[in-house]
Amino acid sequence: AGRGRGYAWGVGGVRLTGRVRPDRKRLTYFVDFTKALQTRRLTMGVADGRVEADGETIYLVKDMKVALSES
């Protein structure tokens, strides 16, 4: 696992199909990495993801870009 400080660089698209409500019992987050790039000082990942509330998909995210920097 990498160490350092994480930075959100952007997202390709977000689709909201539901809400997180107080009556929800369980939220589950899924992240599927599609690309990874590593240099001496920077590790960058690109991923798709979704959030489920009680088994129902409520958020879909495409091309999340996150960087991890050692500095």
N, C-alpha and C positions, 0 to 999 in steps of 0.2 A: 504494500500500500504506500502511496505517496504521502509525503509530509510537506507542510507549508500552509500557505493561505489560499483559500478558494475564492474565485471571482466568477460571477455570472457574466457572460459576454453577450448573451442574446438568445433569442428563440425564433424559430422559423414560423411557427403558428400555434395558436391555442384554440381549442374548441371546448366551450363550456356547455354541458348538457344537463347539469343538475347543480345542487347546492349542498354545502355542508350545513346540516341543521342539527339543533340540539338533541333531536330524537334519534340520530344515527348512533349506532353502537360501535362500529368498527370502520376505520379508514385504512385502506391499504394502498401503498405507493409502489408502482412498478417502473423501473428504469432499464431500458434495453440499449446498451451502448452499440453504436453503429461504426464509430471511428475513434481512434486514439492516436495522438501524436506526442512524442516526447523529445525534448531537446535537453541541453545541460541544465537550464534554469526553469523550464516550463513544461508542464504536462497539460495537454488539452484533450478533452473528450467531447464527442458529439453523441447525443442520445435521443431516443424517443421515449415518451413516458405516458402513464395514465394514473389516475386516482380513482379508486373504487370506494363507494360508501355502502356498506352492507351488501357487497357483491354487485352493485350497480355502478357502471362506469359513469362518472360525472365530469371528469376533465380528461382531455386528450392533448398532448403536447408533441410537436414535431421539431426535430433539429435543435434541441437544447444545447447550447455551447457553454462549457464550463472550463476554466483554466485553474491550475494549481501551480503556484509560484513559490520557490524556495526563499525569495527575498521578502 
